[in-house]
Amino acid sequence: MFKGVYTAIVTPFDENNKIDFKSLEKLIDFQNNSKINGLVVCGSTGEASALDDEEYIDVINFVVEKSKNKKKVIVGFGTNSTKKTLRHLEKINEIKLDAILVIVPYYNKPTPTGIIEHFKAISANSKHKIIIYNIPSRTGVNAPPSVISELSKLKNIVGIKEASGNLEQISEIARTCDKNFSILSGDDTLTLPIMSVGGHGVISVASNIIPDEISDMCMEFEKGNIKKAIEIHQKYFQFIKSMFIETNPIPIKYILKKKNIIKNDSLRLPLTKILPENAKKIDKIMQEIL
């Protein structure tokens, strides 16, 4: 079962917009020495959509090698085409991974039946465990609880990253799915509320920079120390919100550079560096919290 905190790491780029593997190694080392449970590579935060196929595989292999089995490794995966996704799956199947995080097909806006058939095809061909990624704000379509409940019956579909922001929906998933089906928050600000209705942890942007703090919050909740978990949630709430003042991963890359964990806060177009006025807002919160 996937429980706890999984950091959705950024993909650092150098001043020439090439992958900065030295900074990536530094970030991985920082995460490996923290309390988190695993790494999520090449997700939304990792700008997977801006990587070409070769870069995507290179980054995954690098993270797997450098994690040295210290942390679980989950890979962001999937396209809006079932045929294309299955073709890409052939390469991913040969890499040693703990799971793949498969996004609900975007842009096409499939019906619930289409979503089910898409994931059934991936499930039938995958050598890895599968975590569904439901993020309607990016895909344009929501996978309702009835779909998740149906998919959870497939042997290798073991969990969901839920970023709908809908606690009623998440409550229904927790009610209808097997107790060993992992429900991970896809919204950092909602991690604690989601755990309170049956969630098991978070795939986190914030843990790029405060991995132990996010881990402590989840662990305190699991131990029944609700008051302590709430204290941590409230302490870092405004800081976490600031990480989404612009499109993720623009702010978190700025913060990681500010803390000298990565060398540059470069992004690939169409994403651009953080606006000066938003950087000042983040700086002010960082001075108060970190």
C-alpha positions as CSV (number, residue, x, y, z in Angstrom):
1,M,0.0,0.0,0.0
2,F,1.2,3.5,-0.8
3,K,1.0,5.7,2.4
4,G,2.7,8.8,3.6
5,V,4.5,11.5,1.5
6,Y,5.7,11.2,-2.1
7,T,7.5,14.2,-3.4
8,A,6.6,15.3,-6.9
9,I,10.1,16.5,-7.8
10,V,10.9,19.2,-10.3
11,T,13.1,18.7,-13.3
12,P,15.9,21.3,-13.1
13,F,17.1,23.0,-16.2
14,D,20.3,24.9,-16.7
15,E,20.8,28.3,-18.3
16,N,20.7,26.7,-21.8
17,N,17.4,24.9,-20.9
18,K,19.1,21.5,-20.9
19,I,18.4,19.1,-18.0
20,D,20.6,20.0,-15.1
21,F,21.5,16.5,-13.7
22,K,23.8,18.0,-11.1
23,S,21.0,19.9,-9.5
24,L,18.7,17.0,-9.9
25,E,21.1,14.8,-8.0
26,K,21.3,17.4,-5.2
27,L,17.5,17.5,-5.0
28,I,17.3,13.7,-4.9
29,D,20.0,13.5,-2.1
30,F,18.0,16.1,-0.2
31,Q,14.9,13.9,-0.5
32,N,16.6,10.7,0.2
33,N,17.9,12.1,3.5
34,S,14.4,13.1,4.5
35,K,11.4,11.3,6.1
36,I,9.4,11.1,2.8
37,N,8.3,7.7,1.5
38,G,9.1,8.1,-2.2
39,L,9.7,10.2,-5.2
40,V,7.3,11.0,-8.1
41,V,9.4,11.8,-11.2
42,C,8.1,13.3,-14.5
43,G,4.8,14.4,-13.3
44,S,3.2,17.8,-13.7
45,T,5.7,19.3,-11.3
46,G,8.5,17.6,-13.3
47,E,7.3,19.3,-16.5
48,A,7.0,16.0,-18.2
49,S,4.9,17.6,-21.0
50,A,8.0,19.7,-21.9
51,L,10.4,16.8,-22.1
52,D,11.1,14.8,-25.3
53,D,10.9,11.0,-25.2
54,E,14.6,10.5,-24.8
55,E,14.9,13.1,-22.0
56,Y,11.9,11.6,-20.2
57,I,13.5,8.1,-20.1
58,D,16.9,9.6,-19.1
59,V,15.4,11.5,-16.2
60,I,13.6,8.4,-15.0
61,N,16.7,6.2,-15.2
62,F,18.7,8.8,-13.4
63,V,16.3,9.1,-10.5
64,V,16.0,5.3,-10.2
65,E,19.8,5.0,-10.1
66,K,20.4,7.8,-7.6
67,S,17.5,6.8,-5.2
68,K,19.4,3.5,-4.7
69,N,16.3,1.8,-3.3
70,K,16.2,4.4,-0.4
71,K,12.8,5.6,-1.5
72,K,10.0,4.3,-3.7
73,V,10.0,5.7,-7.2
74,I,6.7,6.5,-9.0
75,V,6.7,7.8,-12.6
76,G,4.2,10.2,-14.1
77,F,2.8,8.6,-17.2
78,G,0.1,8.7,-19.9
79,T,-1.3,10.7,-22.8
80,N,-4.7,11.5,-24.2
81,S,-4.3,8.6,-26.7
82,T,-4.7,5.0,-25.5
83,K,-2.8,3.8,-28.5
84,K,0.1,6.2,-27.9
85,T,0.1,5.4,-24.2
86,L,0.4,1.7,-24.8
87,R,3.3,2.3,-27.2
88,H,5.1,4.4,-24.5
89,L,4.3,1.7,-22.0
90,E,6.7,-0.8,-23.7
91,K,9.7,1.4,-22.7
92,I,8.5,2.0,-19.2
93,N,7.8,-1.7,-18.6
94,E,11.6,-2.4,-18.8
95,I,12.5,0.0,-16.0
96,K,12.4,-1.1,-12.3
97,L,9.7,1.1,-10.7
98,D,7.3,0.9,-7.7
99,A,4.4,2.3,-9.7
100,I,3.3,4.5,-12.6
101,L,1.0,7.4,-12.0
102,V,-1.4,7.4,-15.0
103,I,-3.3,10.5,-15.8
104,V,-6.9,10.4,-16.8
105,P,-7.0,11.2,-20.6
106,Y,-7.0,15.0,-21.2
107,Y,-8.5,17.2,-23.9
108,N,-10.6,14.4,-25.4
109,K,-13.0,14.5,-22.5
110,P,-13.9,10.8,-22.5
111,T,-17.1,9.5,-20.9
112,P,-16.9,7.3,-17.8
113,T,-16.9,4.3,-20.0
114,G,-14.0,5.7,-22.1
115,I,-12.0,6.3,-18.9
116,I,-12.6,2.7,-17.7
117,E,-11.6,1.2,-21.1
118,H,-8.5,3.4,-21.3
119,F,-7.3,2.2,-17.9
120,K,-8.3,-1.4,-18.6
121,A,-6.0,-1.4,-21.6
122,I,-3.1,0.0,-19.7
123,S,-3.7,-2.4,-16.8
124,A,-3.7,-5.4,-19.1
125,N,-0.3,-4.4,-20.6
126,S,1.5,-2.9,-17.6
127,K,4.2,-4.7,-15.6
128,H,3.9,-2.1,-12.9
129,K,1.4,-1.2,-10.3
130,I,-0.9,1.7,-11.4
131,I,-2.0,4.8,-9.5
132,I,-4.8,6.8,-11.2
133,Y,-4.2,10.5,-11.4
134,N,-7.5,12.4,-11.4
135,I,-6.9,16.2,-11.9
136,P,-10.0,17.7,-13.7
137,S,-8.4,21.2,-13.7
138,R,-5.8,20.0,-16.1
139,T,-7.6,17.3,-18.0
140,G,-11.0,18.9,-18.4
141,V,-12.8,15.7,-17.2
142,N,-13.5,14.2,-13.8
143,A,-13.2,10.5,-13.0
144,P,-16.2,10.0,-10.7
145,P,-16.2,7.6,-7.7
146,S,-18.2,4.9,-9.7
147,V,-15.3,4.8,-12.2
148,I,-12.6,4.6,-9.5
149,S,-14.5,1.9,-7.7
150,E,-14.8,-0.2,-10.9
151,L,-11.1,0.3,-11.8
152,S,-10.0,-0.5,-8.2
153,K,-11.2,-4.1,-8.8
154,L,-8.3,-4.6,-11.3
155,K,-5.4,-6.3,-9.6
156,N,-2.6,-3.9,-10.5
157,I,-4.6,-0.6,-10.1
158,V,-3.7,0.1,-6.5
159,G,-4.5,3.7,-5.8
160,I,-5.4,7.2,-6.8
161,K,-3.9,10.7,-6.7
162,E,-7.0,12.7,-6.1
163,A,-6.8,16.4,-7.2
164,S,-10.5,17.1,-7.7
165,G,-10.6,19.1,-4.5
166,N,-14.0,17.5,-3.8
167,L,-14.1,16.0,-0.3
168,E,-17.5,14.4,-0.9
169,Q,-16.1,12.6,-4.0
170,I,-13.0,11.5,-2.0
171,S,-15.2,10.3,0.8
172,E,-17.2,8.2,-1.6
173,I,-14.0,6.7,-3.1
174,A,-12.9,5.7,0.4
175,R,-16.3,4.2,1.2
176,T,-16.6,2.1,-1.9
177,C,-13.0,1.0,-2.6
178,D,-11.1,-1.7,-0.8
179,K,-9.4,-0.5,2.4
180,N,-6.0,-1.3,0.8
181,F,-6.7,1.0,-2.1
182,S,-4.4,4.0,-1.6
183,I,-5.9,7.4,-1.7
184,L,-3.3,10.1,-2.0
185,S,-4.0,13.9,-2.0
186,G,-3.1,15.8,-5.1
187,D,-3.6,19.1,-3.3
188,D,-1.1,20.1,-0.7
189,T,-3.5,22.4,1.1
190,L,-6.1,19.6,1.4
191,T,-3.8,16.8,2.6
192,L,-5.0,16.8,6.2
193,P,-8.7,17.2,5.3
194,I,-8.4,14.3,2.8
195,M,-6.7,12.1,5.4
196,S,-9.6,12.9,7.7
197,V,-12.1,11.3,5.3
198,G,-10.0,8.2,4.5
199,G,-6.9,9.4,2.6
200,H,-3.5,7.8,3.2
201,G,-1.1,10.6,2.4
202,V,-0.1,13.0,-0.4
203,I,1.9,13.4,-3.6
204,S,3.3,16.7,-2.6
205,V,4.8,19.7,-4.3
206,A,5.6,21.3,-0.9
207,S,7.8,18.4,0.2
208,N,10.3,19.5,-2.5
209,I,11.3,22.1,0.1
210,I,9.8,21.0,3.5
211,P,9.8,17.2,3.2
212,D,10.2,16.4,6.9
213,E,7.4,18.9,7.9
214,I,4.9,17.4,5.5
215,S,5.9,13.9,6.6
216,D,5.6,14.8,10.3
217,M,2.1,16.2,9.7
218,C,1.0,12.9,8.0
219,M,2.7,10.7,10.6
220,E,1.2,12.7,13.6
221,F,-2.3,12.2,12.0
222,E,-1.7,8.5,11.6
223,K,-0.6,8.2,15.2
224,G,-3.8,9.9,16.4
225,N,-2.1,13.2,17.4
226,I,-4.7,15.3,15.5
227,K,-3.9,18.5,17.4
228,K,-0.2,18.3,16.4
229,A,-1.1,17.5,12.8
230,I,-3.4,20.6,12.7
231,E,-0.6,22.7,14.2
232,I,1.8,21.7,11.4
233,H,-0.9,22.2,8.7
234,Q,-1.7,25.7,10.0
235,K,1.9,26.7,10.4
236,Y,2.8,26.0,6.8
237,F,-0.6,26.7,5.2
238,Q,0.2,30.2,3.8
239,F,3.6,29.1,2.6
240,I,2.1,26.1,0.8
241,K,-0.5,28.3,-0.8
242,S,2.2,30.6,-2.1
243,M,3.6,27.7,-4.0
244,F,0.6,27.9,-6.3
245,I,0.5,31.7,-6.7
246,E,1.4,30.9,-10.3
247,T,1.1,27.7,-12.3
248,N,3.0,24.8,-10.7
249,P,6.1,24.4,-10.9
250,I,6.9,28.1,-11.4
251,P,6.9,29.1,-7.7
252,I,8.5,25.9,-6.3
253,K,11.4,26.2,-8.7
254,Y,11.9,29.8,-7.6
255,I,11.9,28.6,-3.9
256,L,14.3,25.7,-4.6
257,K,16.7,28.1,-6.3
258,K,16.3,30.5,-3.4
259,K,17.3,27.8,-1.0
260,N,20.2,26.7,-3.2
261,I,18.9,23.2,-3.8
262,I,18.8,23.7,-7.5
263,K,21.0,26.2,-9.4
264,N,18.5,27.7,-11.8
265,D,14.7,28.3,-11.8
266,S,14.6,27.9,-15.5
267,L,11.4,26.5,-17.1
268,R,10.5,25.5,-20.6
269,L,8.0,27.5,-22.6
270,P,5.1,28.1,-22.5
271,L,6.0,28.4,-18.7
272,T,8.0,31.4,-17.7
273,K,9.8,32.6,-14.6
274,I,7.9,33.9,-11.7
275,L,6.7,37.6,-11.7
276,P,8.7,39.9,-9.5
277,E,5.7,40.9,-7.4
278,N,4.9,37.3,-6.7
279,A,8.5,36.5,-5.8
280,K,8.4,39.2,-3.2
281,K,5.2,37.7,-1.7
282,I,6.9,34.4,-1.4
283,D,10.1,35.9,0.0
284,K,8.1,37.6,2.8
285,I,6.4,34.3,3.8
286,M,9.7,32.4,3.7
287,Q,11.3,34.9,6.0
288,E,8.5,34.3,8.5
289,I,8.3,30.5,8.2
290,L,11.7,29.1,7.2
